[in-house]
Amino acid sequence: MISTRFRLGCILVFSYLMPFTSPAQKAGENETERYAEAGQRAIAAGQFGEARKDFEQLAKLEPAVAEVHATLAAIYFKQHEFELAVREVRTAQKLKPGLPKLDSLLGVSLAELGRFSEALPGLVNGFRQTVDPDVRRMCGLQLLRAYTGLGRDADAVETALALNRFYPDDPEVLYHTGRIYGNFAYITMLKLHDKAPNSVWMLQAQGEANESQKDYGAAIIAFNHVLTIDPNRPGIHYKLGRICLARFRDSQKPEDRDAAVREFSAELALDPGNGNAGYELANLHAADGKLDDAIKQFQAVLQRYPDFEEALVGLGGVYLEIQKPAEAIPLLERATRSRPGDEVAWYRLAQAERATGNKQEQAKALEAFTRLHSSTPGTLRKPNADDEVTPQQLDSDAKTETPQ
């Protein structure tokens, strides 16, 4: 967190570079005034070592001026002299309790010393109440350290979520909050393992972990173990079907494809409302050339979930294949309204409009497709473990040709 230390140090240093009046200053040019001016010039030039010397002398000459101690505290903080920073903050607070940002500076200094319990009040106040985005950011990052150090993982996650809302594109915030989420997930899974090592929940977690690592054999064993314990558990056959389908893409073995069909069908037998299983089964029927079965399955999915975008595009594609473009058009138009960034939907819509002779609408759809496709030249959408369902694919000739 060196970068955030630097930023906060600068912010706080300049916060306290304000004119102050002492009895000696009223007499005109004198030693106190010279140290104050020299110290401020050194800070402005980034010469914090020189500034420290000047303000240390100034603190001896003007020990009752809170701003001098506050500025010195900020200089110490910037130089990583956190014990000295704590001392000077507390001196300044005694002299002028209302001086701004001192609670935050005290909190982050104590956090750097690992004194997390003492640091919390200042950090919480700085994070929740300050209007300065840089101070709030620093206090939030230090709160993550403090809560983690105190074992208050739920509070750390809550703070991480707030930080992501305040700073959604900040790389440092994303890095530290990502670690918090990962750590919390790891701790939760350890607790699950300790409390219920043989439960269906633990087995399901093992299966998902193995699937994410493409250890398909181990994942299948774990999910089948779940079904041994609870044969009617919803969603497990669907997960097994997805694993078999992923393994088929790697191996191209027909038995993996057949297993995927069996698992999706088994899921639908248990839970007819599982739209994802119905969609995958329809997709497989279409790929196998079983177009009547694919139409019936896509229609069954869309009857339950009329805005299932991938199913709309899939059924539209089947209608194009059987030369029924007029039936494909309303489906594909609905898909493009639902997800305007789907290049497959626009491509198929352009094909359907061409087949019906509507050149004006074909041109509009083709323009949208070309714009989207050119933003990722030479690439096609490919399914991966993060996809909820297998995405529809462009025709192979779409990589080099466009519909006329």
N, C-alpha and C positions, 0 to 999 in steps of 0.2 A: 504493500500500500504506500510505497514511497511517493508516488505521484500525487496521491490525495493528501498526504502529509504536506507536501510542498504547497499545494494549492491552498489548503486551509491555513497554513502558516502565513502565507502572503496576505490572504484575506484578513486575518486577524491582526497582523502587524499594521496594515494600513488603516484598519478600523480605529486604532487608537492614536494615530498621528494627528492629534488635534491640539490646538493651542491651549496652553494652560497659564494661569497667572499666579505668580508667587511674589512674596514681598521683595525678593531680591530683583526680580525682573523689572519692577517698577522703577528701579534706579537706572535702568538703561542697559547698555551692553555690559555683560558680566560673564562670569564663568558658567553659571547655570544655563544662560541663553546659548552660549557657544556650544556646550555639550548637546543641548536639545537640537540645535540646527545641524550640527555635524552628524548626529545620530540619524536624523531624518534624511539627510543627503545620502548617507551610507546605505540606508534601507532602499531608497529610490534607485540607487546604483546596483542593488543586489549584493552589497558587501556586508553580509550579516555579521561576520566576525568583528568588523570595525564598529558596526552599529551596537553590538553587544557591549563592547568596551565603553562606548559613550553613554549608553543607557544605564550601565552599572554605576558609572560615576554620577550620573544624573539622579539615580535612586538614592545614593548616599547624600547628595545635596538637597534633594526634595523628597524625603521619605514619605510625606503625607499626600503626595499626588497619585491618585489611583491609576490614572492613565499611563504614568511612567511604568508602574509595576505590570500593568496589563500588556503594554507593548513589550516589555522585557520577557514576560511569560510567553508571548507569541514567538519571540526570537528564540528563546530556549526550546520551544516546541519544534520549531523549524530545524534546529540543530540537533534534535533528538535527545535533548537534555530534559527528559520528562519529569524527573523528580524536581528539578529546579523550576520547571514550568508550573507544576502543582503548587509549589511554595509561593510563587509570585502571584498566581491566580488568587489564592486564598488571602494573600495580603491585600490585593486590589479589592476583593469582595468585602473585606472588613472596612476598608476606607470608603467604598462607594458600592453598596449592595446592588444598585440598579444598573450597573454598567453592562451594556449589551454584550452578548456572545460569550461571557465568561463561563457560564454553566457548560456550554458546549466545549470550550477549550479545556475545562477541567475534566469533563467526561472523556474526551478522546485521549488526554494525557494519562489519565488513570487506566484507561483500556490498554494503552501501549505498555503500561507497567504490569499488565495482567491482573490489576485490581478491579475485577469486573463488577463485583457487587457494589463497590463505591462508585464506579463509573456510571451505573445504570441511570440514576436520576437525571444527570446532565445529558446523557445521550438520548434518553427518551424525550426529554424536553426539547432538545435541539432538533430531533427528527420530526416530532409531531407539531411543534409550535413555531419554529423559525420560518420566516418567509424567504430567507436567503437560500437559493437552491444548492449552492456549493457546500454550505455548512450542513444543510439537511442531508445531502448526499454522503458527506463524510461521517456524520453521526449515524446514518443508517448502516453504512459499511462496518463501522465499529460496533454497532449493535449486533450485527451478525456474529462477530468474533466473541462478544461478551456473552450472548445467549448460548452459543455453542460451547464456550468455555465453562459455563455454569450448568450445562446439561439441559437447558431449556429449549429443546429442539422445536417444539410446537411454536414457541414465540419467535424462534429464528425463521421458521417458514413463513409465519405471518408478516414479519418484517421484510423478508425477501419478496413476497408478493406485492407489498406496498412499494418497495424500491423499483420493481419492474413496472409498476403503474406510473411512477414519477419519472423514471429514466428508461423508457422502453428500448432505446437504441444505444445505450451506453455500454461499450464492450467490457469495461471493468465490472460494472454492475451485473451484466449478464454472466460473466465468469464466476463471480462469487456467489450469486444466487443459484446458478446451476449446481455448484458444489453443495450448497445447502440442501437443495432438493434431492440430489443424489445421495447425500449422507443420510437424510431423513428416510428415504426409501430403503436404504441398506439397513438402517437400524430397525425399521418396521419389519422387514423381512427376517431379520435375526430374531426378533421377538416372536414372530409367527412360528419360526422354526423351533424356538425354545418351548413355546406354549402348546403348540399343536403340530409336532413333526410329522405325524401320519395322517393328518386331516386332508380332506379334499382340497382345502384352500392352499395348503402347502404344496400338494402335488400339482395343483393348477399353476401355482407360481413357478415351480420347477419346470413344468412343461413350457410355459411362456418364455422363461429365461433361455431354455435350450433352443426354442424356436428362433429367438432373436439372434442366437449364435450359429444358426443353421445346422445345429446338431439334431437333425430331423428324427433319427432313430431314437434318441433319448427322449425327445419331446413326445413321440408317439407312445412310448412306454409309459410315460408319466400320465398322459391323458387317458390312455386305456385303463390305467390303475384307478383313475377317478371314476370311470364308468363301472369298474368292478365294484367299487364301494357304493356308487349311486348311479344305477343304469339309466335313470330318467333325468339326469342332470342336464338342463338346457344349455346349449352353446358349445358343448364339448365335441359333439360330432362335427359341428361346423369348424371348430379349430382343427380337428383331425383332417377334415377335407382340405382346408387351406394348406396344411403342412404337406399333404400328399400332392396337391397341385404345385406347390413350390418345388417339391422334390422332382416332379415330372419335368418342370422347366429345366432343371439341371441335368437330369438323366435321360429324358425322352423315353423312358420305359413305359409301355402301354399299361402295365399293371398299376403304376402309380396314378395314372389318369383314371383307370377303372375304380381304384380305391377312393379317389376323390368323389366320383359320382355316387358311390355307395354311401359315403359319409354325409354328403349333402342331402341325399334322399332320406337317410336315417334321421337327420336333424329335422327335416320337414315333417316326418312322421310323428316326431315328438312335439314339434312346435311349428305348426303351419304358418304362424305369423313371423317366422324368421325370414325377413325379406332378403337379407344378405345370402343366406343359403339358397333361396329360390333363384336369386340373380345368378349366382355362380353356376347353378345347375343349368339354367337357361343358356348361359354363355357356353358351357361345355357342349350342350346339344347343338348350338349353332356351329361351333367349331367342328363337330363331328358330322355336319351336314344333315342333322335331324331337325330340319327347319320347322316342321309342323309342331314337334315337341317344344322347340325353342319358343315359338310364338305363344303357345298355350302357357308356358312357364313364365315368360316375360309379362304376359297379360295378367296372370294371377298375381304377380308381384305388384304391378301397377294398379290393380284394382284395390289393393290394400294401401299402397304408397304411391299415389298418383304423381308425386313430384320427385320420385327416385330418378335422379338425372342420368346416371349410368344406364339404368334399365330403359329409359326413354331412347337413349342413343343406341343401345343394343337392339331394341325392337325395330327402331327405324332402319338400322343396318340390315336386319333380316328382310324387312319389306322391300328394301332396295334390291336385295339378292333375288327375290322372287318376282321382281318386276312390278311392284306395286308402289311406285313413288308417291302417288297421291295420298296413300295411307301413311307414308313415312313423314310427309311434310309437317303436319300438325304436331307430331311427337318431337321432331327435331327442332321446330320453332319453340316449343315449350322448354326443351333442353337448353337452348341458347339463351332464353330469358332467365332460366334458373341459374345457369353458370356461363356467363358471357365469355369466359376465358377458355372454354373447352374447344380446342381446334378440331377435334374429331367430329363434334356435333356440327360445326360450321362446314366442314368438308363434305359430310354426308348430306347436309341440307343443300349445298351447292349442287351435288350430284342429283338430288331429287328434283330441284327446280329445273335443272337442265333437261331431265327426262320428261318433265311435264311441259316443256317449251317456254317456261317463264324466264326469259333471258335477263330481265331487269333484276328480279330477286336472286337469280343465280349469281349475277355480278356482285350484288351486295354481300351475299354469303361468301363468295370467293375472295372478296377483298378482306373480309374479317379473318378468314382462314389464313390468307397470305401474310397478313400483319402479325398474327399470333405465331405462325410457323417460322417466320423469318427471325423472330426474336430468339429462337433456339435452333439455329440452322443445323440440319443433319441429325437432329435428335427426335426420337419418338418416346412417348410415355411408356415406361416399363413398370410392371408391378414390382413392389418390394414389400418388405415386412411391415412397413408403416401404412400401406394402403389398407383401407377398411375393406374394400372389395377390389377385384381385378379390374383395372380400367380398360375401357374400350380402346382399340388400337386403330391407327390409320392403316388404310390399305398400303401394301408394299410399294405401289407405284406413286404414292403421294409424296415420297421423299424427293422424287426428281420430276414429277409431272404434276400439272394442275388441271382440273376439269375444264373442258371447253364449253 
